[in-house]
């Protein structure tokens, strides 16, 4: 090792000694404890391909329940507002990570779209069939403002954008 590598090595060793942010993978975040019930209304999305959209095409409603288990898991469902038909609806399962922040909830989720169940009905009316989406992994963060109201950001299908939602903690 030459003398010119010593500053780089010292910088590397100092950066490894810096404290990592506190997080806990095994307990519920304080912002979303066991038995918490969240109702989200997504009103806007930012697509990385098509830009910013609001209104009829981007309305989505979600209901998530944090199950009272030893792991921070939530189960829920969602549906997108008709555009013009109800074609996107399904189930959600999320794993929450405690950042040791009273108002922040970080989660990673799997979403299973059941819209393909209506393909025969859609075809009968000349509408476009919905694709079968087995693999839809997403990430999201919910930030609580006050006791019940939250703002939520979540990645969209195939990480193609970000969905903005207002959220209400119902209990």
Secondary structure, DSSP 8 states (H G I E B T S, - for coil): --GGGHHHHHHHHHHHHS-----BSSS--GGG-TT-EEEEEEEEEEETTTEEEESGGG-EEEEEEE-SSSS-EEEEEEEE--SSS---EEEEEEEEEB-S-TTEEEEEEEEEE-GGGGHHHHHHTT----------EEEEEEEEETTTEEEEEEE-GGG-EEEEEEEEE--
